[in-house]
């Protein structure tokens, strides 16, 4: 299905820039020179362990431990991660237990996680990445406050959303029958149809250029995972304060499966579906993006379980126990860093090394993600999500709710990550996104839509004024 999805909205993106550095790594113009000068000085003192967390409560819990000692001369570097970031991301540089680290709060969601990971690897001399934060608990054998260090992650938000009688792609991992959740069961017809779970399409340095490989599980580094097993049994916090404590002592578990999608999960039925279908024990919104974008560097994920992902009654427990879960994750991170052996050069960890081969992360994601983000094009709005839309009811909902006239799976990610560089998206309409009867028209008209897109792109290029410098 993915080969047809890729052709669906053949998007051509133009970056009008002569900068030879990574687009993801461009700071604002005002600070560009000083930022890169600072990074150059810092890298002479590297390498560093990269630390990536997600949002403010996790960052606050980490710094409250007091273990991070900022660099005396350059405690931080400010860089932009998107043209929508006014101040950009702040990379904090320092030491933990004498070991050099660079820390960043990436922001919620897979686009932010992917951008921050790639930016860190592009600019800083890092030897590996520790990604940490909180997550929802999908496994009834686990409890709020526990810490999980999964062995692998699946992106469970890459959907093929079909009409009720649509044909499922045999390549899809299980599929969710929305109608099977009618109450009473089987009563009436549910027009939301069914959802097929697609594999990621990733590119490997060890395979033919420009040839994608289908992959469901994104593994963390096996060597680091083995090292993390020594953390099992460590002391974790049980109480938020003197009057609010968990009924049982939290534990740390290594080697389970995790799920990542741009979905905050707070639904018991969907929680149970994910656990029963994929045997995933935690759910977050960033980890698989960090894992598959590690570019061969060692990577590990440490997550504190903050809630039951919808299985609890009343309000979600993240509001009560989120700070405790974040603190336990931070404590596990500090303990893991203390176990890391000394290192002098990142080259031993880079592509082609034994660590790289063992890590199972020699795949580079072919796209970033930003579901439900709407951007203004020249004449209309477009919706982007990790969903191949082939369902009339959902198609109509998108148009009525947001006024969007097209749907693809990539454009908003490139748009919001353009860092202020001029960008335009040109998409050919290949089908009616489920509004047609019978099979999706993309199989018939996809090539025509792609050709018309290419012609429009060529015409646009011909209209661009000459330019010799920025």
Beta strands, then each sheet from edge to edge (+ up, - down):
strand 1: 12-13
strand 2: 48-53
strand 3: 68-70
strand 4: 76-79
strand 5: 89-96
strand 6: 99-105
strand 7: 126-137
strand 8: 147-149
strand 9: 152-155
strand 10: 159-162
strand 11: 173-177
strand 12: 194-197
strand 13: 200-204
strand 14: 212-215
strand 15: 217-219
strand 16: 239-241
strand 17: 244-245
strand 18: 252-254
strand 19: 257-260
strand 20: 282-284
strand 21: 298-307
strand 22: 363-365
strand 23: 373-376
strand 24: 381-384
strand 25: 387-390
strand 26: 404-408
strand 27: 425-426
sheet 1: 1+ 27-
sheet 2: 3+ 5- 6+ 2+ 7+ 20- 19- 9- 15+
sheet 3: 3+ 5- 6+ 2+ 7+ 21+ 8- 18-
sheet 4: 3+ 5- 4+
sheet 5: 11+ 12- 10+ 25+
sheet 6: 14+ 13- 22+
sheet 7: 16+ 17-
sheet 8: 23+ 24- 26-
end
